[in-house]
């Protein structure tokens, strides 16, 4: 067996110290290269500061609108578009629509401002520079390097929204007017048919004024019955002192017979006349009056529909030129005085921290290179790597 030499405790402690990291020695090495770190940090900070200074200033212009409450009896034609949904959500959908952005591009002359020929490119640029915040109110925020242009674009959004909702309201009103116009004409035709039907019924039944004619017929029957009763009383009184051969008795009986025949005729044929205006027979009066009432009710029904539809149609026609705005402009956009982007102070603080980190890394790289170059074996490896990665012709 080979001979093994025992090591003392002092030598073991020294070996363990060699294997541990000596932080104090590392700090001393970094401190010795402070000039390199400072130079790298200063150079990095200067480059970052120049880049931050060259970032163009951005101005933010805001316009704030307040949707109106469409649930409280509003007569706006656009109200149905917002029924059951929070109004601000629908306005946000309109504000980001292609139609409205095209109108904003036209109003603010963004094709000329951006020097674009493509409307799609202008819409994309407009979308990137716009933010819309929705709560109880809607805030339209536009950021641009030109403060006046930012305010112009924000106000163009408001104008385009007014134009779009007015167009939608007018289109809906046109549809409603056409619908009511068609229904009105249909009901007018139905009213004409009902009136003609009533006329034919009255001609067929001889009805002019059903209630008056009924009263006249019933009155004639009542008068005839009263006359018959009166003559029967006279006949009874006369028979107490006379016989049947008495001429007066015969005359009364003849008159009574005539009146009874007249009563029968009134009850069966309505007064002996069948022309228009004659009283109806008493037995037919309920049916005649009911038929006449049905026809008159049909006419009144169509008259009511025609009147209601005509009122709605006139309301829509007269309101065609009125304003249909369903929102109020709380704050129109004004030209901002101070830029809001970039936050240069925050960027400079971040650049300073990054520069310090770059300085520390520069020192670490320099120390690493020195250690590699001081080792012959490592230099051989570096030479081998250089030969392998060299561009071969």
Secondary structure as the mmCIF struct_conf table of DSSP 4:
data_model
#
loop_
_struct_conf.conf_type_id
_struct_conf.id
_struct_conf.beg_label_comp_id
_struct_conf.beg_label_asym_id
_struct_conf.beg_label_seq_id
_struct_conf.end_label_comp_id
_struct_conf.end_label_asym_id
_struct_conf.end_label_seq_id
HELX_LH_PP_P HELX_LH_PP_P1 UNK A 5 UNK A 8
HELX_RH_AL_P HELX_RH_AL_P1 UNK A 9 UNK A 19
BEND BEND1 UNK A 20 UNK A 20
HELX_RH_AL_P HELX_RH_AL_P2 UNK A 23 UNK A 32
TURN_TY1_P TURN_TY1_P1 UNK A 33 UNK A 33
HELX_RH_AL_P HELX_RH_AL_P3 UNK A 34 UNK A 53
TURN_TY1_P TURN_TY1_P2 UNK A 54 UNK A 54
BEND BEND2 UNK A 55 UNK A 55
HELX_LH_PP_P HELX_LH_PP_P2 UNK A 56 UNK A 57
STRN STRN1 UNK A 58 UNK A 58
STRN STRN2 UNK A 59 UNK A 67
HELX_LH_PP_P HELX_LH_PP_P3 UNK A 68 UNK A 69
TURN_TY1_P TURN_TY1_P3 UNK A 70 UNK A 71
BEND BEND3 UNK A 72 UNK A 73
TURN_TY1_P TURN_TY1_P4 UNK A 77 UNK A 78
HELX_RH_3T_P HELX_RH_3T_P1 UNK A 79 UNK A 82
TURN_TY1_P TURN_TY1_P5 UNK A 83 UNK A 84
BEND BEND4 UNK A 85 UNK A 85
HELX_RH_AL_P HELX_RH_AL_P4 UNK A 87 UNK A 95
TURN_TY1_P TURN_TY1_P6 UNK A 96 UNK A 96
BEND BEND5 UNK A 97 UNK A 97
HELX_RH_AL_P HELX_RH_AL_P5 UNK A 98 UNK A 108
TURN_TY1_P TURN_TY1_P7 UNK A 109 UNK A 109
HELX_RH_AL_P HELX_RH_AL_P6 UNK A 110 UNK A 114
TURN_TY1_P TURN_TY1_P8 UNK A 115 UNK A 115
BEND BEND6 UNK A 117 UNK A 117
HELX_RH_AL_P HELX_RH_AL_P7 UNK A 119 UNK A 128
TURN_TY1_P TURN_TY1_P9 UNK A 129 UNK A 129
STRN STRN3 UNK A 130 UNK A 134
BEND BEND7 UNK A 135 UNK A 137
STRN STRN4 UNK A 138 UNK A 144
BEND BEND8 UNK A 145 UNK A 146
HELX_RH_AL_P HELX_RH_AL_P8 UNK A 147 UNK A 205
TURN_TY1_P TURN_TY1_P10 UNK A 206 UNK A 206
BEND BEND9 UNK A 208 UNK A 209
HELX_RH_AL_P HELX_RH_AL_P9 UNK A 210 UNK A 239
TURN_TY1_P TURN_TY1_P11 UNK A 240 UNK A 241
BEND BEND10 UNK A 242 UNK A 242
TURN_TY1_P TURN_TY1_P12 UNK A 244 UNK A 245
HELX_RH_AL_P HELX_RH_AL_P10 UNK A 247 UNK A 269
BEND BEND11 UNK A 270 UNK A 270
TURN_TY1_P TURN_TY1_P13 UNK A 271 UNK A 272
BEND BEND12 UNK A 275 UNK A 275
TURN_TY1_P TURN_TY1_P14 UNK A 276 UNK A 277
HELX_LH_PP_P HELX_LH_PP_P4 UNK A 278 UNK A 281
TURN_TY1_P TURN_TY1_P15 UNK A 282 UNK A 284
HELX_RH_AL_P HELX_RH_AL_P11 UNK A 285 UNK A 318
TURN_TY1_P TURN_TY1_P16 UNK A 319 UNK A 321
BEND BEND13 UNK A 322 UNK A 322
STRN STRN5 UNK A 327 UNK A 331
BEND BEND14 UNK A 337 UNK A 338
STRN STRN6 UNK A 341 UNK A 341
HELX_RH_AL_P HELX_RH_AL_P12 UNK A 344 UNK A 374
HELX_RH_AL_P HELX_RH_AL_P13 UNK A 376 UNK A 389
BEND BEND15 UNK A 390 UNK A 390
HELX_LH_PP_P HELX_LH_PP_P5 UNK A 391 UNK A 392
#
